[in-house]
Amino acid sequence: MSKRTLAPAAALLLAVTGLLVPGAAHAAEARPAVTAESRSAVVVAPGEKLRLGRGYAMTLTREERCVGSADGHICKSVTDGNQPPGTVSLQSFGEEHGTLYSPLYIGPGRAARMTVTGAGQTLEAQVVTLAGRPGYATGYVWGAAGELDEPTVTVYDAAGRVLARY
């Protein structure tokens, strides 16, 4: 697997509330990010660190999804009911070199594809999930510097049906 060059960023939270845990350490060895050409879901073990490049990583557990850098992680509960089933939310981390977008789908469907659209462009997110039926899927994609104006996030199943849109 090749590494993808990605930009570090300051946290900016869109459409969700999260818990910022400065300097939080997460268990398990880090796995390199999947290339943009790969569209199949990455399945990780609970607590496994998935490197997103330039010091950013993502970890999933049965209870939460965490994204961040050595400066801190934003963790979003997938079990507290703050995000209703059948919906998608978006977190973004941006600075002058690029913006990381991380959709979070909670619901019964199996997410196979996620897109973030805005400012006339569509970004294809890499879907990330736990094995089995954890009740959620997340993803990540890096875009150019600057936030997309009023981004739209769409989650699709393997047949191309829309599971959720924000």
DSSP file with accessible surface (Angstrom, degrees, kcal/mol):
  #  RESIDUE AA STRUCTURE BP1 BP2  ACC     N-H-->O    O-->H-N    N-H-->O    O-->H-N    TCO  KAPPA ALPHA  PHI   PSI    X-CA   Y-CA   Z-CA
    1    1 A M              0   0  161      0, 0.0     2,-0.2     0, 0.0    33,-0.1   0.000 360.0 360.0 360.0 139.5    0.0    0.0    0.0
    2    2 A S        -     0   0   65     30,-0.1     2,-0.3     1,-0.0     0, 0.0  -0.636 360.0-116.4 -95.4 154.4    1.3    3.4   -0.8
    3    3 A K        -     0   0  150     -2,-0.2     2,-0.5    29,-0.1    31,-0.1  -0.631  22.5-140.6 -85.4 147.0    1.1    6.4    1.5
    4    4 A R        -     0   0   77     -2,-0.3     2,-0.5    31,-0.1    29,-0.1  -0.897  19.2-120.2-106.9 133.9   -0.9    9.4    0.5
    5    5 A T        +     0   0  108     -2,-0.5     2,-0.3    48,-0.1    48,-0.1  -0.632  43.0 175.0 -76.4 121.6    0.4   12.8    1.3
    6    6 A L        -     0   0    4     -2,-0.5    92,-0.1    92,-0.0    50,-0.1  -0.883  26.7-114.5-130.1 159.3   -2.1   14.6    3.5
    7    7 A A        -     0   0    4     -2,-0.3     2,-0.1    90,-0.1    93,-0.1  -0.733  19.2-129.1-100.3 139.0   -2.3   17.9    5.3
    8    8 A P        -     0   0   44      0, 0.0     2,-0.3     0, 0.0    89,-0.3  -0.399  36.6-178.4 -73.6 160.9   -2.4   18.5    9.0
    9    9 A A        -     0   0   11     85,-0.1     2,-0.2    -2,-0.1    86,-0.2  -0.999  32.0-106.1-158.9 157.5   -5.1   20.8   10.2
   10   10 A A  E     -A   94   0A  68     84,-1.1    84,-1.4    -2,-0.3     2,-0.2  -0.589  54.7 -95.2 -82.3 147.7   -6.7   22.5   13.1
   11   11 A A  E     +A   93   0A  56     -2,-0.2     2,-0.4    82,-0.2    82,-0.2  -0.421  44.1 173.0 -72.4 133.2  -10.0   21.0   14.2
   12   12 A L  E     -A   92   0A  78     80,-2.0    80,-1.8    -2,-0.2     2,-0.5  -0.966  20.1-148.8-136.3 121.9  -13.2   22.5   12.8
   13   13 A L  E     -A   91   0A  62     -2,-0.4     2,-0.5    78,-0.2    78,-0.2  -0.809  13.1-172.2-100.7 126.8  -16.4   20.6   13.7
   14   14 A L  E     -A   90   0A  48     76,-0.7    76,-0.7    -2,-0.5     3,-0.0  -0.970  66.6 -16.8-118.3 128.2  -19.3   20.6   11.2
   15   15 A A  S    S+     0   0   53     -2,-0.5     2,-0.3    74,-0.1    76,-0.1   0.539 119.4  68.7  66.5   5.6  -22.7   19.2   12.0
   16   16 A V  S    S-     0   0   19     74,-0.2     2,-0.4    73,-0.1    -1,-0.1  -0.985  70.6-130.0-145.0 161.9  -21.6   17.1   15.0
   17   17 A T        +     0   0   96     -2,-0.3     2,-0.3    -3,-0.0    65,-0.0  -0.900  32.8 176.2-109.2 144.3  -20.4   17.6   18.5
   18   18 A G        -     0   0   35     -2,-0.4     2,-0.6    58,-0.1    58,-0.2  -0.896  32.2-110.4-139.9 171.1  -17.3   15.7   19.5
   19   19 A L  E     -G   75   0B 109     56,-2.6    56,-2.6    -2,-0.3     2,-0.6  -0.924  25.5-145.9-108.1 119.6  -15.0   15.3   22.4
   20   20 A L  E     -G   74   0B 101     -2,-0.6    54,-0.2    54,-0.2    48,-0.1  -0.786  14.6-172.5 -87.0 121.3  -11.5   16.8   22.0
   21   21 A V  E >   -G   73   0B  48     52,-3.0     3,-1.8    -2,-0.6    52,-1.4  -0.874  18.6-140.6-117.3  93.4   -9.0   14.7   23.8
   22   22 A P  T 3  S-     0   0   99      0, 0.0    50,-0.3     0, 0.0    49,-0.1  -0.318  81.3  -4.3 -57.8 132.4   -5.6   16.5   23.7
   23   23 A G  T 3  S+     0   0   54     47,-0.3    48,-0.1    46,-0.2    49,-0.1   0.670  87.9 175.0  62.9  19.7   -2.7   14.1   23.3
   24   24 A A    <   -     0   0   23     -3,-1.8     2,-0.4    45,-0.1    -1,-0.2  -0.334  19.5-146.8 -62.3 134.7   -5.0   11.1   23.4
   25   25 A A        -     0   0   95     -2,-0.0     2,-0.4    48,-0.0    -1,-0.1  -0.844   9.5-157.9-103.2 138.2   -3.1    7.9   22.7
   26   26 A H        -     0   0   40     -2,-0.4    23,-0.1     2,-0.1    21,-0.0  -0.950  17.8-116.2-120.0 141.2   -4.8    5.0   20.9
   27   27 A A        +     0   0   76     -2,-0.4    22,-0.1    21,-0.1    -1,-0.0  -0.099  67.3  48.5 -70.1 165.2   -3.8    1.4   21.0
   28   28 A A  S    S-     0   0   60     20,-0.2    -2,-0.1     2,-0.1     2,-0.1   0.268  88.5 -67.9  87.7 153.5   -2.7   -0.8   18.2
   29   29 A E        -     0   0  172      1,-0.1    20,-0.8    19,-0.1     2,-0.2  -0.414  56.2-107.7 -69.8 147.6   -0.1   -0.4   15.5
   30   30 A A  E     -h   49   0B  32     18,-0.1    20,-0.2    -2,-0.1    -1,-0.1  -0.546  26.1-151.8 -81.6 141.4   -0.8    2.2   12.8
   31   31 A R  E     -h   50   0B  64     18,-2.6    20,-3.8    -2,-0.2     3,-0.1  -0.896  26.2-108.0-108.5 140.3   -1.7    1.0    9.3
   32   32 A P        -     0   0   33      0, 0.0    20,-0.1     0, 0.0   -29,-0.1  -0.287  42.1 -92.9 -67.2 155.9   -0.9    3.3    6.4
   33   33 A A        -     0   0    4    -29,-0.1     2,-0.3     1,-0.1    19,-0.1  -0.255  40.5-111.5 -64.2 152.4   -3.7    5.1    4.6
   34   34 A V        -     0   0   10      1,-0.1    -1,-0.1    -3,-0.1    92,-0.1  -0.612  37.8-102.8 -84.1 146.1   -5.3    3.5    1.6
   35   35 A T    >   -     0   0   32     -2,-0.3     3,-1.4     1,-0.1    -1,-0.1  -0.261  26.5-113.2 -68.3 158.3   -4.7    5.1   -1.8
   36   36 A A  T 3  S+     0   0   31      1,-0.3    -1,-0.1     3,-0.0    -2,-0.0   0.769 113.9  65.2 -62.4 -25.6   -7.4    7.2   -3.5
   37   37 A E  T 3  S+     0   0  155      2,-0.0     2,-0.5     0, 0.0    -1,-0.3   0.741  83.4  87.5 -71.2 -22.0   -7.8    4.6   -6.2
   38   38 A S    <   +     0   0   36     -3,-1.4    -4,-0.1     1,-0.1     0, 0.0  -0.681  47.6 171.7 -82.6 123.1   -9.1    2.0   -3.7
   39   39 A R        +     0   0  113     -2,-0.5    88,-0.2    87,-0.1     2,-0.2   0.438  43.7 102.8-111.7  -2.3  -12.8    2.3   -3.3
   40   40 A S  S    S-     0   0   86      1,-0.1    87,-0.1    86,-0.1     2,-0.1  -0.521  83.6 -93.8 -79.7 152.9  -13.5   -0.8   -1.2
   41   41 A A        -     0   0   38     -2,-0.2     2,-0.5    85,-0.1    87,-0.2  -0.370  31.2-130.6 -66.2 140.8  -14.1   -0.3    2.5
   42   42 A V  E     -b  128   0A  10     85,-2.8    87,-2.6    -2,-0.1     2,-0.6  -0.827  19.9-152.3 -89.0 125.7  -11.1   -0.6    4.8
   43   43 A V  E     -b  129   0A  73     -2,-0.5     2,-0.3    85,-0.2    87,-0.2  -0.916  17.2-175.8-103.9 123.1  -12.0   -2.9    7.7
   44   44 A V  E     -b  130   0A   5     85,-2.6    87,-0.6    -2,-0.6     3,-0.1  -0.815  26.0-113.8-116.6 157.6  -10.1   -2.2   10.9
   45   45 A A    >   -     0   0   53     -2,-0.3     3,-2.4    85,-0.2    15,-0.4  -0.560  52.3 -81.2 -81.6 152.6  -10.0   -4.0   14.3
   46   46 A P  T 3  S+     0   0   76      0, 0.0    15,-0.3     0, 0.0    -1,-0.1  -0.324 119.5  11.4 -54.7 128.6  -11.4   -2.1   17.3
   47   47 A G  T 3  S+     0   0   16     13,-3.2     2,-0.2     1,-0.3    14,-0.1   0.313  91.6 140.9  84.3  -8.0   -8.7    0.3   18.5
   48   48 A E    <   -     0   0   31     -3,-2.4     2,-0.6    12,-0.3    12,-0.5  -0.458  51.0-129.3 -68.8 136.3   -6.5   -0.2   15.4
   49   49 A K  E     -hI  30  59B  59    -20,-0.8   -18,-2.6    -2,-0.2     2,-0.6  -0.779  17.4-162.3 -91.9 122.9   -4.9    3.1   14.3
   50   50 A L  E     -hI  31  58B   1      8,-3.0     8,-2.0    -2,-0.6     2,-0.3  -0.922  18.3-136.2-103.7 114.2   -5.3    3.9   10.6
   51   51 A R  E     - I   0  57B  93    -20,-3.8     6,-0.3    -2,-0.6   -17,-0.1  -0.547  20.4-175.3 -73.6 134.4   -2.8    6.5    9.5
   52   52 A L  E     -     0   0B   0      4,-3.1     5,-0.2    -2,-0.3    -1,-0.1   0.384  51.9 -95.4-108.3  -0.3   -4.2    9.2    7.3
   53   53 A G  E >  S+ I   0  56B  19      3,-0.9     3,-2.3   -48,-0.1    -1,-0.3  -0.012  96.6  44.0 101.8 152.8   -0.9   10.9    6.6
   54   54 A R  T 3  S-     0   0  131      1,-0.3     3,-0.1    -3,-0.1   -49,-0.0   0.818 134.2 -48.2  47.0  40.4    1.1   13.8    8.1
   55   55 A G  T 3  S+     0   0   60      1,-0.3    15,-0.3    14,-0.1     2,-0.3   0.436 107.1 124.6  88.7  -1.6    0.4   12.8   11.6
   56   56 A Y  E <   +I   53   0B   9     -3,-2.3    -4,-3.1    13,-0.2    -3,-0.9  -0.690  32.1 171.5 -92.8 146.4   -3.3   12.3   11.4
   57   57 A A  E     -IJ  51  68B   8     11,-2.6    11,-2.1    -2,-0.3     2,-0.4  -0.964  21.6-146.1-147.8 163.2   -4.9    9.0   12.3
   58   58 A M  E     -IJ  50  67B   2     -8,-2.0    -8,-3.0    -2,-0.3     2,-0.4  -0.991  12.6-175.2-132.4 138.7   -8.3    7.4   12.8
   59   59 A T  E     -IJ  49  66B   4      7,-2.2     7,-2.9    -2,-0.4     2,-0.4  -0.990   6.4-160.5-132.7 145.4   -9.4    4.8   15.3
   60   60 A L  E     + J   0  65B   1    -12,-0.5   -13,-3.2   -15,-0.4   -12,-0.3  -0.948  12.1 170.8-122.7 144.6  -12.7    3.0   15.7
   61   61 A T        -     0   0   34      3,-2.5    69,-0.1    -2,-0.4    -2,-0.0  -0.830  52.7 -94.6-133.5 179.9  -14.3    1.1   18.5
   62   62 A R  S    S+     0   0  112     -2,-0.3     3,-0.1     1,-0.2    16,-0.0   0.746 125.8  37.9 -67.3 -20.0  -17.8   -0.3   19.1
   63   63 A E  S    S+     0   0  114      1,-0.2    15,-2.7    14,-0.1    16,-0.7   0.689 121.5   9.8-105.0 -25.2  -18.6    3.0   21.0
   64   64 A E  E     - K   0  77B  65     13,-0.3    -3,-2.5    14,-0.2     2,-0.4  -0.989  49.5-134.6-156.0 163.7  -16.8    5.8   19.1
   65   65 A R  E     -JK  60  76B   0     11,-2.1    11,-2.8    -2,-0.3     2,-0.4  -0.987  26.6-166.5-120.0 129.4  -14.9    7.1   16.1
   66   66 A a  E     +JK  59  75B   1     -7,-2.9    -7,-2.2    -2,-0.4     2,-0.4  -0.967   9.1 177.3-122.0 137.0  -11.8    9.2   16.8
   67   67 A V  E     +JK  58  74B   0      7,-2.1     7,-3.1    -2,-0.4     2,-0.3  -0.997  29.4  90.2-134.4 138.0   -9.9   11.4   14.3
   68   68 A G  E     -JK  57  73B   2    -11,-2.1   -11,-2.6    -2,-0.4     5,-0.2  -0.995  53.7 -97.9 168.9-166.3   -6.9   13.6   15.0
   69   69 A S  E >   - K   0  72B  18      3,-2.0     3,-1.9    -2,-0.3   -46,-0.2  -0.579  57.6 -72.6-128.7-169.9   -3.3   14.2   15.3
   70   70 A A  T 3  S+     0   0   89    -15,-0.3   -47,-0.3     1,-0.3     3,-0.1   0.754 127.7  64.8 -63.2 -21.1   -0.7   14.4   18.1
   71   71 A D  T 3  S-     0   0  148      1,-0.3    -1,-0.3   -49,-0.1     2,-0.2   0.635 123.5 -59.7 -76.5 -15.1   -2.3   17.7   19.1
   72   72 A G  E <   - K   0  69B   7     -3,-1.9    -3,-2.0   -50,-0.3     2,-0.4  -0.707  46.1-112.7 148.2 160.2   -5.5   15.9   20.0
   73   73 A H  E     -GK  21  68B  11    -52,-1.4   -52,-3.0    -5,-0.2     2,-0.6  -0.917  13.2-140.7-118.9 148.5   -8.4   13.8   18.7
   74   74 A I  E     -GK  20  67B  11     -7,-3.1    -7,-2.1    -2,-0.4     2,-0.4  -0.957  24.0-164.4-106.3 120.7  -12.0   14.5   18.2
   75   75 A a  E     -GK  19  66B   7    -56,-2.6   -56,-2.6    -2,-0.6     2,-0.5  -0.911   5.0-163.6-109.3 134.5  -14.0   11.5   19.3
   76   76 A K  E     - K   0  65B   6    -11,-2.8   -11,-2.1    -2,-0.4     2,-0.2  -0.975  19.0-129.9-119.5 122.4  -17.7   11.1   18.3
   77   77 A S  E     - K   0  64B  26     -2,-0.5   -13,-0.3   -13,-0.2     6,-0.1  -0.469  15.0-168.7 -68.7 140.1  -19.9    8.6   20.1
   78   78 A V  S    S+     0   0   19    -15,-2.7   -14,-0.2    -2,-0.2    -1,-0.1   0.329  85.8  45.5-106.8   4.8  -21.8    6.2   17.8
   79   79 A T  S    S+     0   0   95    -16,-0.7   -15,-0.1     1,-0.1    -1,-0.1   0.465  85.0  84.6-124.4  -6.2  -24.0    4.9   20.7
   80   80 A D  S    S-     0   0   77    -17,-0.2    -2,-0.1     1,-0.1    -1,-0.1   0.540  92.5-121.2 -82.5  -5.6  -25.1    7.9   22.7
   81   81 A G  S    S+     0   0   61      2,-0.2    -1,-0.1     1,-0.1    -3,-0.1   0.467  78.9 120.7  83.4   0.0  -28.1    8.8   20.5
   82   82 A N  S    S+     0   0  108      1,-0.2    -4,-0.1    -5,-0.1    -1,-0.1   0.742  77.0  46.4 -69.3 -22.1  -26.9   12.3   19.6
   83   83 A Q  S    S-     0   0   15     -6,-0.1    -2,-0.2     4,-0.0    -1,-0.2  -0.976  94.6-131.3-118.9 116.2  -26.9   11.3   15.9
   84   84 A P    >   -     0   0   73      0, 0.0     3,-0.9     0, 0.0    22,-0.3  -0.269  30.2 -92.8 -66.7 151.7  -30.1    9.4   14.9
   85   85 A P  T 3  S+     0   0  103      0, 0.0    22,-0.3     0, 0.0     3,-0.1  -0.275 110.7  34.8 -58.9 145.4  -29.9    6.2   12.9
   86   86 A G  T 3  S+     0   0   35     20,-2.3     2,-0.3     1,-0.3    21,-0.2   0.652  99.6 106.7  83.1  17.8  -30.1    6.6    9.2
   87   87 A T  E <   - C   0 106A  45     19,-1.3    19,-2.3    -3,-0.9     2,-0.4  -0.833  54.1-147.5-126.5 163.4  -28.2    9.9    9.2
   88   88 A V  E     - C   0 105A   8     -2,-0.3     2,-0.3    17,-0.2    17,-0.2  -0.967  13.1-174.1-128.1 144.1  -24.7   11.1    8.2
   89   89 A S  E     - C   0 104A   5     15,-1.9    15,-2.2    -2,-0.4     2,-0.4  -0.787  13.5-136.5-126.9 175.2  -22.7   13.9    9.8
   90   90 A L  E     -AC  14 103A   0    -76,-0.7   -76,-0.7    -2,-0.3     2,-0.4  -0.996  12.2-171.4-142.1 133.8  -19.4   15.5    8.9
   91   91 A Q  E     -AC  13 102A   0     11,-1.6    11,-3.0    -2,-0.4     2,-0.3  -0.936  14.6-169.7-114.6 145.1  -16.2   16.6   10.7
   92   92 A S  E     -AC  12 101A   0    -80,-1.8   -80,-2.0    -2,-0.4     2,-0.4  -0.983  15.0-163.5-136.7 150.6  -13.6   18.6    9.0
   93   93 A F  E     +AC  11 100A   4      7,-2.3     7,-2.9    -2,-0.3     2,-0.3  -0.984  26.6 175.4-130.6 114.7  -10.0   19.6    9.9
   94   94 A G  E     +AC  10  99A  18    -84,-1.4   -84,-1.1    -2,-0.4     2,-0.3  -0.926  16.6 144.1-133.7 153.6   -8.6   22.4    7.8
   95   95 A E  E >   - C   0  98A  67      3,-1.5     3,-1.1    -2,-0.3    51,-0.7  -0.874  65.4 -64.5-159.5-168.7   -5.7   24.7    7.4
   96   96 A E  T 3  S+     0   0  155     -2,-0.3    49,-0.2     1,-0.2     3,-0.1   0.748 126.2  49.5 -64.7 -23.8   -3.7   26.4    4.6
   97   97 A H  T 3  S-     0   0  116    -89,-0.3     2,-0.3     1,-0.3    -1,-0.2   0.568 122.8 -48.3 -95.2 -10.1   -2.3   23.1    3.1
   98   98 A G  E <   -C   95   0A   2     -3,-1.1    -3,-1.5    46,-0.2     2,-0.4  -0.875  48.4-104.7 158.7 170.4   -5.6   21.1    2.8
   99   99 A T  E     -CD  94 143A   0     44,-1.9    44,-3.2    -2,-0.3     2,-0.5  -0.993  18.0-148.4-129.5 130.7   -8.8   20.0    4.5
  100  100 A L  E     -CD  93 142A   0     -7,-2.9    -7,-2.3    -2,-0.4     2,-0.4  -0.864  15.1-163.9 -95.8 125.9   -9.6   16.5    5.9
  101  101 A Y  E     -CD  92 141A   2     40,-3.0    40,-1.8    -2,-0.5    -9,-0.2  -0.937   6.4-174.7-110.7 135.5  -13.3   15.6    5.7
  102  102 A S  E     -C   91   0A   0    -11,-3.0   -11,-1.6    -2,-0.4    38,-0.2  -0.836   6.5-162.6-134.6  96.8  -14.6   12.7    7.7
  103  103 A P  E     -C   90   0A   0      0, 0.0    36,-1.3     0, 0.0     2,-0.4  -0.423   4.0-156.9 -71.7 152.2  -18.2   11.6    7.3
  104  104 A L  E     -CE  89 138A   0    -15,-2.2   -15,-1.9    34,-0.2     2,-0.5  -0.956   6.1-168.3-134.1 113.2  -19.9    9.4    9.9
  105  105 A Y  E     -CE  88 137A   6     32,-3.1    32,-2.3    -2,-0.4     2,-0.5  -0.888   1.7-171.8-101.5 129.4  -22.9    7.3    8.9
  106  106 A I  E     +CE  87 136A  16    -19,-2.3   -20,-2.3    -2,-0.5   -19,-1.3  -0.990  39.4  84.3-119.4 124.7  -25.0    5.7   11.7
  107  107 A G  S    S-     0   0    8     28,-2.0    28,-0.1    -2,-0.5    -2,-0.1  -0.939  82.6 -79.6 165.1 177.7  -27.6    3.2   10.6
  108  108 A P  S    S+     0   0  106      0, 0.0    27,-0.1     0, 0.0    28,-0.1   0.729  92.2  90.8 -79.8 -21.6  -28.5   -0.3    9.6
  109  109 A G  S    S-     0   0   25     26,-0.1     2,-0.8    54,-0.1    -2,-0.1  -0.294  80.3-115.1 -74.5 160.2  -27.3   -0.2    5.9
  110  110 A R        -     0   0  142     23,-0.0    48,-0.4    25,-0.0     2,-0.3  -0.854  28.6-138.0 -97.6 110.9  -23.8   -1.1    4.9
  111  111 A A        +     0   0   14     -2,-0.8    46,-0.2     1,-0.2     3,-0.1  -0.508  32.3 164.7 -70.2 129.5  -22.0    1.9    3.5
  112  112 A A        +     0   0   34     44,-3.2     2,-0.3     1,-0.4    15,-0.2   0.547  66.8  21.8-116.1 -19.7  -20.0    1.1    0.4
  113  113 A R  E     -L  156   0C  99     43,-1.6    43,-3.0    13,-0.1    -1,-0.4  -0.992  57.7-171.7-152.4 142.3  -19.3    4.7   -0.9
  114  114 A M  E     -LM 155 125C   0     11,-0.6    11,-2.7    -2,-0.3     2,-0.3  -0.999   7.1-170.7-136.5 137.6  -19.3    8.2    0.6
  115  115 A T  E     -LM 154 124C   2     39,-2.4    39,-2.1    -2,-0.4     2,-0.5  -0.952  13.3-157.4-127.4 150.1  -19.0   11.5   -1.2
  116  116 A V  E     -LM 153 123C   0      7,-2.3     7,-3.2    -2,-0.3     2,-0.4  -0.995  21.9-173.2-123.4 120.3  -18.4   15.1    0.0
  117  117 A T  E     +LM 152 122C  43     35,-3.0    35,-3.0    -2,-0.5     2,-0.3  -0.943  19.9 122.9-121.9 137.9  -19.6   17.6   -2.6
  118  118 A G  E >   + M   0 121C   8      3,-2.3     3,-1.8    -2,-0.4    32,-0.1  -0.904  59.5  29.0 179.0 156.1  -19.3   21.4   -2.6
  119  119 A A  T 3  S-     0   0   80     30,-0.5     3,-0.1     1,-0.3    31,-0.1   0.851 129.4 -56.5  53.1  37.3  -18.0   24.3   -4.7
  120  120 A G  T 3  S+     0   0   88      1,-0.2     2,-0.3     0, 0.0    -1,-0.3   0.633 117.2 100.6  75.2  13.0  -18.6   22.4   -7.9
  121  121 A Q  E <   -M  118   0C  76     -3,-1.8    -3,-2.3     2,-0.0     2,-0.5  -0.959  56.2-150.4-131.6 150.9  -16.4   19.4   -6.9
  122  122 A T  E     -M  117   0C  80     -2,-0.3     2,-0.4    -5,-0.2    -5,-0.2  -0.986  10.9-159.7-120.4 125.5  -17.1   15.9   -5.6
  123  123 A L  E     -M  116   0C  23     -7,-3.2    -7,-2.3    -2,-0.5     2,-0.7  -0.883  12.9-138.6-104.4 131.9  -14.6   14.2   -3.3
  124  124 A E  E     -M  115   0C  48     -2,-0.4    -9,-0.2    -9,-0.2     2,-0.2  -0.817  20.8-148.1 -91.5 115.3  -14.7   10.4   -3.0
  125  125 A A  E     -M  114   0C   4    -11,-2.7   -11,-0.6    -2,-0.7     2,-0.6  -0.555  15.6-118.5 -82.8 147.7  -14.1    9.4    0.6
  126  126 A Q  E     - F   0 140A   9     14,-2.9    14,-1.3    -2,-0.2     2,-0.3  -0.768  33.4-131.9 -80.8 121.0  -12.4    6.1    1.6
  127  127 A V  E     - F   0 139A   2     -2,-0.6   -85,-2.8   -15,-0.2     2,-0.4  -0.577  25.3-172.0 -77.7 137.6  -15.0    4.1    3.6
  128  128 A V  E     +bF  42 138A   1     10,-3.3    10,-2.8    -2,-0.3     2,-0.3  -0.995  13.4 154.1-132.1 136.0  -13.7    2.7    7.0
  129  129 A T  E     -b   43   0A  24    -87,-2.6   -85,-2.6    -2,-0.4     2,-0.2  -0.944  40.0-105.3-150.7 169.9  -15.6    0.3    9.2
  130  130 A L  E     -b   44   0A   2      6,-0.4   -85,-0.2    -2,-0.3     6,-0.1  -0.628  52.6 -87.2 -90.9 161.6  -15.3   -2.4   11.8
  131  131 A A  S    S+     0   0   57    -87,-0.6     2,-0.2    -2,-0.2    -1,-0.1  -0.245  94.8  10.9 -64.9 155.8  -15.9   -6.1   10.9
  132  132 A G  S    S-     0   0   53      1,-0.1     3,-0.1    -3,-0.1    -2,-0.0  -0.471 120.4 -37.9  79.5-144.6  -19.5   -7.4   11.1
  133  133 A R        +     0   0  164     -2,-0.2    -1,-0.1     1,-0.1    -2,-0.1  -0.721  61.4 165.8-120.6  80.4  -22.4   -5.0   11.6
  134  134 A P        -     0   0   30      0, 0.0    -1,-0.1     0, 0.0     3,-0.1   0.622  53.4-116.0 -73.5 -12.1  -21.2   -2.3   14.0
  135  135 A G  S    S+     0   0   36      1,-0.2   -28,-2.0   -27,-0.1     2,-0.3   0.508  86.3  54.8  89.5   4.2  -24.1    0.0   13.1
  136  136 A Y  E     -E  106   0A   9    -30,-0.2    -6,-0.4   -28,-0.1     2,-0.3  -0.988  55.3-163.9-159.0 163.1  -21.9    2.7   11.6
  137  137 A A  E     -E  105   0A   4    -32,-2.3   -32,-3.1    -2,-0.3     2,-0.2  -0.973  10.4-171.1-144.8 153.6  -19.3    3.4    9.0
  138  138 A T  E     -EF 104 128A   0    -10,-2.8   -10,-3.3    -2,-0.3     2,-0.3  -0.709   3.5-175.0-131.5-175.0  -17.0    6.4    8.6
  139  139 A G  E     - F   0 127A   0    -36,-1.3     2,-0.3   -12,-0.3   -12,-0.2  -0.969  11.6-140.7-167.8 178.6  -14.6    7.6    6.0
  140  140 A Y  E     + F   0 126A   2    -14,-1.3   -14,-2.9    -2,-0.3     2,-0.3  -0.987  15.0 170.9-154.3 149.2  -12.0   10.2    5.1
  141  141 A V  E     -D  101   0A   5    -40,-1.8   -40,-3.0    -2,-0.3     2,-0.4  -0.952  24.4-134.6-155.7 142.9  -11.0   12.3    2.1
  142  142 A W  E     -D  100   0A  18     -2,-0.3   -42,-0.2   -42,-0.2     2,-0.2  -0.861  25.5-178.5-101.0 135.9   -8.5   15.2    1.7
  143  143 A G  E     -D   99   0A  15    -44,-3.2   -44,-1.9    -2,-0.4     3,-0.1  -0.684  36.5 -71.8-120.3 178.1   -9.5   18.2   -0.3
  144  144 A A        -     0   0   68    -46,-0.2   -46,-0.2    -2,-0.2    -1,-0.2  -0.148  69.3 -72.3 -63.7 165.5   -7.8   21.4   -1.2
  145  145 A A  S    S+     0   0   50    -49,-0.2    -1,-0.2   -47,-0.2   -49,-0.1  -0.237 101.2  46.5 -59.8 145.8   -7.1   24.1    1.3
  146  146 A G  S    S-     0   0   45    -51,-0.7     2,-0.2   -48,-0.2   -47,-0.1   0.196  93.0 -80.2  94.5 143.6  -10.2   26.0    2.5
  147  147 A E        -     0   0   69      1,-0.1     2,-0.3   -49,-0.1    -2,-0.0  -0.491  42.2-112.7 -76.2 145.1  -13.6   24.6    3.5
  148  148 A L        -     0   0   12     -2,-0.2     2,-0.4     1,-0.1    -1,-0.1  -0.618  39.7-109.7 -71.0 134.5  -16.1   23.6    0.9
  149  149 A D  S    S-     0   0  132     -2,-0.3   -30,-0.5     1,-0.3    -1,-0.1  -0.549  88.8 -20.6 -68.8 122.8  -19.1   26.0    1.1
  150  150 A E  S    S-     0   0  178     -2,-0.4    -1,-0.3   -32,-0.1   -31,-0.1   0.908  88.9-148.6  42.2  65.7  -22.1   24.1    2.5
  151  151 A P        -     0   0   19      0, 0.0     2,-0.5     0, 0.0   -33,-0.2  -0.263   4.9-143.7 -65.1 147.8  -20.8   20.6    1.7
  152  152 A T  E     -L  117   0C  55    -35,-3.0   -35,-3.0     2,-0.0     2,-0.5  -0.958  11.4-159.6-109.7 131.3  -23.2   17.8    0.9
  153  153 A V  E     -L  116   0C   0     13,-2.3    13,-2.7    -2,-0.5     2,-0.4  -0.943   8.7-173.8-112.7 130.9  -22.4   14.4    2.2
  154  154 A T  E     -LN 115 165C   5    -39,-2.1   -39,-2.4    -2,-0.5     2,-0.4  -0.989   8.4-160.4-127.9 135.3  -24.0   11.3    0.6
  155  155 A V  E     -LN 114 164C   0      9,-2.8     8,-3.3    -2,-0.4     9,-1.3  -0.957  12.8-171.2-115.5 131.2  -23.6    7.7    1.7
  156  156 A Y  E     -LN 113 162C  40    -43,-3.0   -44,-3.2    -2,-0.4   -43,-1.6  -0.889  16.8-132.9-120.3 152.2  -24.4    4.8   -0.7
  157  157 A D    >   -     0   0   21      4,-2.4     3,-1.9    -2,-0.3   -46,-0.1  -0.321  46.0 -87.1 -89.1-179.1  -24.8    1.1   -0.3
  158  158 A A  T 3  S+     0   0   97    -48,-0.4   -47,-0.1     1,-0.3    -1,-0.0   0.771 128.9  55.7 -64.0 -24.6  -23.1   -1.4   -2.7
  159  159 A A  T 3  S-     0   0   69      2,-0.1    -1,-0.3     1,-0.0    -3,-0.0   0.445 121.1-107.0 -86.2  -1.6  -26.1   -1.3   -5.1
  160  160 A G  S <  S+     0   0   46     -3,-1.9     2,-0.2     1,-0.3    -2,-0.1   0.498  71.1 144.8  88.9   5.1  -25.7    2.5   -5.4
  161  161 A R        -     0   0  160      1,-0.1    -4,-2.4     2,-0.0     2,-0.5  -0.545  56.2-111.3 -76.3 142.6  -28.8    3.3   -3.3
  162  162 A V  E     +N  156   0C  71     -6,-0.2    -6,-0.3    -2,-0.2     3,-0.1  -0.601  33.1 179.0 -76.6 123.6  -28.6    6.4   -1.1
  163  163 A L  E     -     0   0C  41     -8,-3.3     2,-0.3    -2,-0.5    -7,-0.2   0.782  68.7 -11.8 -89.3 -37.2  -28.5    5.4    2.6
  164  164 A A  E     -N  155   0C   7     -9,-1.3    -9,-2.8   -77,-0.1    -1,-0.4  -0.979  55.9-163.3-162.1 153.2  -28.2    9.0    4.0
  165  165 A R  E      N  154   0C 149     -2,-0.3   -11,-0.2   -11,-0.2   -77,-0.2  -0.997 360.0 360.0-143.3 139.6  -27.6   12.5    2.8
  166  166 A Y              0   0  124    -13,-2.7   -13,-2.3    -2,-0.4   -77,-0.1  -0.992 360.0 360.0-127.1 360.0  -26.6   15.6    4.8
